Amino acid sequence: MRHKAKLSHFDYKLPEELIAQYPTTFRDQSRMMVLHRTDGSIEHKNFVDIVDYFGEKDTFVFNDTKVFPARLYGLKEKNQAKIEVFLLRELNESLRLWDVLVDPARKIRIGNKLEFGEEGGAPVLVAEVIDNTISRGRILRFLYDGSHDDFLKDLYSLGEAPLPQEIKRPAEPSDLERYQSVFAEHIGAVCAPAASLHFSDIILHKLRLQGCNLAFLTLHHNLSSYQEIEVEAISKYKVENEEMYISAECCDIVNQARDDNAQIVAVGATVMRALETGVSTDGYLKEFSGWTNEFIYPPYHIHLPTAMLTNFNAPKSINLMCAATMGGEKYVMNAMNVAVKEKYRFGCYGDALLIMD
């Protein structure tokens, strides 16, 4: 039964040196493992070979969220102590209120002011701490008199790509481009949908030439994929809410693929979660605007996607559990161990895993 799923079932030994610290030179240059979920068989391919597995009427569903430069470094007004601020989401546009994480949190109290950047001897932005949230969380009010567009322009100009902690290096300017899909459109994520990073414009063009359909939805990915799960009984874990939107156009494309008995490929765990949130009891995808905390783990029954593209995910992660639901726990965990043996690259900048029949 579902309630018997255990965290330890999704553990494996991942050597740190296999976690990719940089992307490949070209987006579509990574390796790709193909896992056939019917019998657990594995093929070793390159990502460019993905076009050989799909054809007329098959449909890829992508998350077109756009990552914003969420990691900033500021100075505490009184003593100029350096503070890292990680922007999570804007709470109130007119009041310039933001939900953030701060490090070191012990040094930041309500009433403190933080200064960001410097121009003409004055800070570019100043923010006041007005409340505490959970853990390292704070609510900041940015003191800014200009327009909201100008405010965001200044704010984002001070930030850097919010690379996850698995990447043990400082962010570089090139990460602003590479930690982002080529079709990213709607800004709001602090984590990139990693499976999307493999797709170049050339690969997308080839898929279209072969008659494949491309559908887009939006799920603004937060830090949930990287949060450590501390309970052995997975059913007791709660995933944080994430904002998502599914348009009528996306529904039309996906539902047509369902009627045509074509492949529906969920590109990443965020797409899988969004599709399973939006699917109705009749098996068709419905328009959606709101929030989801859908948590997919075995033996959940997947309703819409027939295939999934993902990266090689960290042990005990919710993304690994989602992949195991698609491919079968036994087969996916075996695939992780094979990937370690074959020295695939893991993590958001790593290689791809295609799960299909």
C-alpha positions in Angstrom: 0.0 0.0 0.0 1.0 3.6 -0.5 1.5 4.3 3.1 4.3 1.7 3.4 6.7 3.6 1.1 10.0 4.2 3.0 12.7 6.8 2.5 15.5 4.2 2.8 14.1 2.5 -0.4 15.4 5.5 -2.4 19.0 5.6 -1.0 22.1 4.7 -3.0 25.8 5.6 -2.9 26.5 8.6 -5.1 30.2 9.5 -5.3 30.6 13.3 -5.0 32.8 13.5 -8.0 29.9 12.3 -10.3 27.9 15.4 -9.5 28.3 17.7 -12.4 29.8 21.1 -11.5 29.5 22.6 -15.0 27.1 22.0 -17.9 28.4 20.4 -21.1 29.8 22.8 -23.7 26.6 22.5 -25.7 23.1 21.8 -24.2 22.4 18.7 -26.2 25.9 17.2 -25.7 25.1 15.2 -22.6 24.7 11.4 -22.4 21.3 9.8 -22.1 20.3 6.5 -20.5 17.1 4.9 -21.8 15.2 2.8 -19.3 12.4 0.6 -20.6 9.9 0.3 -17.8 8.3 -2.8 -19.2 11.3 -5.0 -18.5 13.9 -2.8 -16.9 16.3 -3.0 -19.8 18.8 -0.2 -20.4 20.3 1.5 -23.4 23.3 3.9 -23.3 22.8 6.7 -25.7 23.5 10.4 -26.2 20.8 13.0 -25.7 20.7 13.9 -29.4 19.4 10.4 -30.0 16.1 11.3 -28.3 14.7 12.2 -31.7 15.0 8.6 -32.7 12.4 7.5 -30.1 9.5 9.7 -31.0 7.5 10.6 -34.1 4.2 11.8 -35.5 1.7 13.1 -32.9 4.0 12.2 -29.9 3.8 15.2 -27.5 6.5 16.7 -25.2 5.3 18.8 -22.3 7.7 21.4 -21.0 7.8 23.7 -18.0 8.4 27.2 -19.4 9.1 28.9 -16.0 12.0 31.3 -15.9 14.6 31.4 -13.2 15.4 34.8 -11.7 18.8 35.8 -10.2 17.7 34.9 -6.7 21.0 34.9 -4.8 22.2 38.3 -3.6 25.0 39.4 -1.3 24.4 42.5 0.9 25.9 44.3 3.9 24.3 44.8 7.2 23.9 48.6 7.6 25.3 48.9 11.1 28.5 46.8 10.9 28.9 46.1 7.2 28.8 42.3 7.9 28.3 40.3 4.7 24.9 38.6 4.4 23.6 36.2 1.8 20.0 36.7 0.8 18.1 34.1 -1.2 15.0 35.5 -2.8 12.1 33.0 -2.7 9.1 35.0 -4.0 7.5 38.4 -4.0 4.7 38.7 -1.5 3.4 42.2 -2.3 4.2 44.2 -5.4 3.2 47.6 -4.1 4.9 47.3 -0.7 8.0 45.6 -2.2 7.7 42.7 0.3 9.7 39.6 -0.4 10.0 36.2 1.3 13.7 35.4 1.6 16.3 33.2 3.3 19.3 34.8 5.0 22.7 33.4 6.0 23.9 33.7 8.6 20.4 34.0 10.0 21.5 34.5 13.6 22.8 38.0 12.7 19.6 39.2 11.1 16.9 40.5 13.4 13.6 42.4 12.8 14.4 46.1 12.2 17.9 45.5 10.7 18.6 47.1 7.4 20.5 45.5 4.5 22.3 47.3 1.8 22.9 45.9 -1.7 25.2 47.1 -4.4 27.0 50.5 -4.6 26.6 53.4 -7.0 28.0 56.9 -6.4 28.9 56.0 -2.8 25.4 54.9 -2.0 23.7 51.5 -2.0 21.6 50.6 -5.0 19.0 49.0 -2.8 18.1 49.0 0.9 15.8 46.5 2.6 14.4 46.4 6.1 13.7 43.1 7.9 10.1 43.3 9.1 9.3 39.7 10.2 10.7 36.2 10.7 9.4 33.1 9.0 10.5 29.5 9.4 14.1 28.4 9.7 16.4 31.0 8.1 13.4 32.9 6.6 12.7 36.6 6.8 10.3 39.1 5.3 12.1 42.0 3.7 10.6 45.3 2.6 12.7 47.0 0.0 12.8 50.8 0.3 12.3 51.9 -3.3 10.4 54.8 -4.8 10.6 54.0 -8.5 8.3 51.8 -10.6 8.0 48.1 -10.0 9.7 47.4 -13.3 12.6 49.6 -12.4 12.8 48.0 -9.0 12.9 44.4 -10.5 15.6 45.6 -13.0 17.8 46.9 -10.2 17.1 43.9 -7.9 17.9 41.3 -10.6 21.0 43.2 -11.7 22.4 42.6 -8.3 21.7 38.9 -8.2 23.3 35.8 -9.5 22.1 32.4 -10.7 20.7 30.4 -7.8 22.7 27.3 -8.3 21.8 24.5 -5.9 24.2 23.5 -3.1 25.2 20.3 -5.0 27.3 22.7 -7.1 30.4 23.4 -5.0 31.5 26.6 -6.8 30.5 30.2 -7.0 28.0 31.1 -9.7 29.5 32.5 -12.9 27.9 34.9 -15.4 27.4 32.1 -17.9 25.2 30.3 -15.4 22.5 33.0 -15.9 22.1 31.5 -19.4 22.9 27.8 -18.8 20.8 27.4 -15.7 17.8 28.3 -17.8 15.9 26.5 -20.6 16.0 28.0 -24.1 12.2 28.4 -24.0 11.9 29.9 -20.5 9.3 32.6 -20.6 7.4 33.3 -17.3 9.7 34.5 -14.5 9.1 33.1 -11.1 11.4 30.1 -10.3 14.4 29.7 -8.0 15.2 26.3 -9.3 15.6 25.4 -13.0 13.5 22.4 -14.3 16.7 20.5 -15.0 15.5 18.1 -17.6 14.6 21.0 -19.8 18.2 22.2 -19.9 19.2 19.5 -22.4 17.0 20.9 -25.1 18.7 23.1 -27.7 16.8 25.0 -30.4 18.1 22.4 -32.9 16.6 19.4 -31.0 13.3 21.2 -30.7 13.3 21.9 -34.4 14.1 18.3 -35.2 11.2 17.1 -33.0 8.8 19.4 -34.8 10.1 18.2 -38.2 9.3 14.6 -37.1 5.7 15.6 -36.3 6.0 15.8 -32.6 3.9 18.4 -30.7 5.3 20.6 -28.0 3.1 21.8 -25.2 4.0 24.3 -22.4 2.8 24.8 -18.9 4.2 26.8 -16.0 5.2 25.7 -12.6 7.4 28.1 -10.6 9.8 25.7 -9.0 10.9 26.5 -5.4 13.6 24.7 -3.3 11.4 21.7 -2.5 13.5 19.4 -4.7 16.6 20.0 -2.7 15.1 19.9 0.8 16.2 17.0 2.9 13.5 14.6 3.9 13.9 13.5 7.5 11.0 11.1 8.0 11.3 7.4 7.1 7.6 7.1 6.4 7.3 9.1 3.1 3.5 9.6 3.5 4.2 11.9 6.4 6.3 14.3 4.3 4.7 17.4 2.9 5.9 19.1 -0.3 5.8 22.9 -0.3 3.2 24.6 -2.4 4.3 25.8 -5.9 2.4 28.1 -8.2 1.4 26.7 -11.5 -0.7 27.4 -14.6 -2.0 25.2 -17.4 -3.5 27.0 -20.4 -6.3 25.9 -22.7 -3.8 25.5 -25.5 -1.7 23.1 -23.4 -4.8 21.1 -22.6 -5.8 20.9 -26.2 -2.4 19.5 -27.3 -2.1 17.0 -24.5 -5.7 15.8 -24.7 -5.4 15.3 -28.5 -2.3 13.2 -27.9 -4.3 11.1 -25.4 -7.1 10.6 -28.0 -4.5 9.7 -30.6 -2.9 7.1 -28.3 0.4 9.0 -28.8 3.2 9.3 -26.4 2.9 12.0 -23.8 6.4 12.9 -22.5 6.7 14.7 -19.2 9.9 16.7 -19.3 11.0 16.7 -15.7 9.4 16.1 -12.3 7.8 19.5 -12.2 5.8 18.7 -15.4 4.8 15.3 -14.0 3.5 17.0 -10.9 1.7 19.7 -12.8 0.0 17.2 -15.2 -1.1 15.0 -12.3 -2.5 18.0 -10.6 -4.4 19.2 -13.6 -5.8 15.8 -14.8 -9.5 15.4 -14.2 -11.3 12.2 -13.1 -12.2 11.6 -16.8 -8.5 11.3 -17.6 -8.2 14.6 -19.5 -6.1 17.6 -18.7 -8.0 20.7 -17.5 -7.0 24.4 -17.3 -5.5 25.3 -14.0 -4.4 28.4 -12.2 -3.3 28.1 -8.5 -1.0 26.1 -6.3 0.1 22.5 -6.1 1.9 20.4 -3.5 1.4 17.1 -5.4 3.9 14.5 -4.1 4.4 11.6 -6.4 6.0 8.4 -5.1 5.4 4.7 -5.5 2.9 3.1 -5.9 1.0 6.2 -7.1 -0.8 5.5 -10.5 0.2 8.0 -13.1 -2.7 9.1 -15.3 -1.5 11.1 -18.2 2.3 10.8 -19.1 3.4 7.7 -20.9 7.1 8.6 -20.8 9.4 10.9 -18.7 12.7 12.6 -19.2 14.6 13.4 -16.0 18.1 13.9 -14.8 20.0 11.5 -12.5 18.6 12.6 -9.2 20.1 12.6 -5.7 19.4 9.8 -3.2 16.3 10.2 -1.2 15.0 13.1 -3.3 11.4 13.8 -4.3 12.5 13.9 -7.9 14.0 10.4 -7.6 10.7 9.1 -6.1 8.8 10.7 -9.0 11.0 8.9 -11.5 10.6 5.6 -9.6 6.9 6.0 -9.8 7.2 6.3 -13.6 9.7 3.6 -14.2 9.2 1.3 -11.3 11.1 1.5 -8.0 13.2 -1.6 -8.7 14.1 -0.6 -12.2 14.9 3.0 -11.4 17.0 2.3 -8.4 19.0 -0.3 -10.5 19.4 2.4 -13.2 20.9 4.8 -10.6 23.5 2.1 -9.6 24.2 1.4 -13.2 24.7 5.1 -13.8 27.2 5.3 -11.0 29.1 2.3 -12.4 29.1 3.9 -15.9 30.1 7.3 -14.5 27.1 9.2 -15.8 27.0 12.8 -14.6 24.4 13.5 -11.8 22.5 16.6 -10.8 21.0 19.6 -12.5 24.0 20.0 -14.9 24.2 16.2 -15.4 23.1 13.7 -17.9 19.5 12.6 -18.9 17.4 9.6 -18.1 14.6 8.7 -20.5 11.9 6.4 -19.0 9.5 4.8 -21.5 7.9 1.5 -22.5 
